[in-house]
Amino acid sequence: MEEYAREPCPWRIVDDCGGAFSMGCIGGGVFHSIKGFRNAPSGFRHRFRSSLLAVKSKAPITGGNFAVWGGMFSTIDCSLVAIRQKEDPYNSIISGATTGFILAMRSGLPAAVGSAVVGGTLLALIEGVGILLTRWSADQFKPMNPQMEDPSQLPAMQ
């Protein structure tokens, strides 16, 4: 479980927030470059310029949105670790649901509950796949008992 051998909680929040910002900027850069290229007037120069402008203006916003989500998720996760006194997959699932709920609260209670269900379900799927992969890969490293042949059953040597 290398996931749980990370930085201690106060620093984990900053680390996850920065990592989420980076992922959001990179993913947003790719997404907005394609979107800017497709929505530009014809001509390679116009398309390239529009793509670059879209990345410059929209990728940091996407990165910031990811950073907010990652920071809130880590804060809730660390709070659950402090309250429950254990680190297990339930913390991540509850953190995903709570983060989805809090971030969608401005849209009203039905949207917040829907986002909580989606966030909890996504994190449950991610944690479940992680547990399955860990168990599957652990079977490869189990020691096997060698099958020893009974010496009395061996053919006689001449």
N, C-alpha and C positions, 0 to 999 in steps of 0.2 A: 504494500500500500504506500507507494512513494508519494502519492498525492497528499498524504497527511504528514509527511516529513518536510513541511514547507516552513516559511518564515513564521515567527510568532505573530499573534493576532494584530497588534497595532501596525506592524510593518506589512503584514499580508494585505491589509486594506489598500495601502498606498501602492504596493506591488501589483495587485489585481486591477486597480484603477488605471495605472499606467499601461499595463498589458492590454486592457480593454480599449484604451484610447488608441494604442498602436494598431490593434486589429481593426478597429473601426476606421482609422485613417487609411490603412492599406486596402481594406475591402471597399470602403467608400470611394477611394481613388479609382479602383478598377471599375466599380459600378458606374460612377458618374462620368468617367472617361468614355465608356461605351455609350452611355445615355447622351452625353454632349456631342459625341461623334454622330450618332444617329439623328439627332434633332437639329443639326446644323444645315445651313443651305448647301447646295451642291458645290463640289470643288474641294480638293484635298486640303488646300490651305485654310479655307473656311472651316472645314470639319476639324482639322487639327487644332486650330485656334479655339474653336468652341469647346472642344474636348478639354483643352488645357484650362480654359476659364472655368469650366464646370468643376474640374478637380480642385482648382485653387479656391473656389468659393464654397463648394459643398462638402468636400472630404473632411475638413476640420469639424464641421457641424456633425457629421455622422460619427466621427471619432469622439466628440464630446458626448453625444448621446450614448455611445457604448460605454464611455468612462463613467457616466452617471449610473448606468445599469450595473456595471462591474463594481463600482464603489459601494452602492447600496447593497448589492448581493453579498459582498464580503463583510460589510458591517453587520448585516443581519446574521450571517454565518458565524462570525466571531461572537456575536451576542448569544447565539444559541449554544455555542461551545462553552461559553462561560456559565450559562444557566443550567445546561444539561450535564456538564462535566464529562462529556465524551464527544469524540469526533466519529461520526458514522454517516452513511448516505442519507439518513433522514434529515440531518441538518441542511444538506444541499437542497433536498426536495422542498422542505419548508421554506428555505431562503428564496428559492425560485418563485414559489407561489406568493410569498409575502412581497417580494420585490415587484412582481407583476401587478399585484393588488395596489400597492402604494403608488406606482408610477401611472396607473390608469385611473386613479381616484378622481382626477380632475374631470374625467369624462362621465362620471356618475357611477353609482353603485353597480348597476348591471354590467357595465363595461369593466369595472374593477374586478368583479367576481369572475367574469369570463377570462380576463387576463391572468387572474390567479390560477384558474384551472389549467390554462394553457401553459403557464410558467411551471407549475407543479408537475404537469404531465411530461413536459419536455425534459425537466431535470430528472424525473423518475426514469424516463427512457435512457437518458445518458448514463445515469448511475447504474441502471440494470445492465446495460451493454458493457460497461466497465467491469462490473462484477463477473459477468459471464466470460469476458475475455481473460480476466485474471484467473478464474477457475480453469478455463480451458488450457491456458498456457502453463498453469501449475502442474497439470497432469504430465506434461512432458518431462518434468524434472523429478518425478517421484522415483525413488530408488526401487529397482526391480530385484526380487530375490532370484539368485541364479538357481536354475534347476540342476541339482546335483544328481548324477546317476548313481544308482546303487552298485557298488563294486562287485557284489555277488552276481549280478545279472549281466555283467560284461562277458563277451566271449573269451574263451581261454586263449592265452598267448602261447604260441609254440616256438 
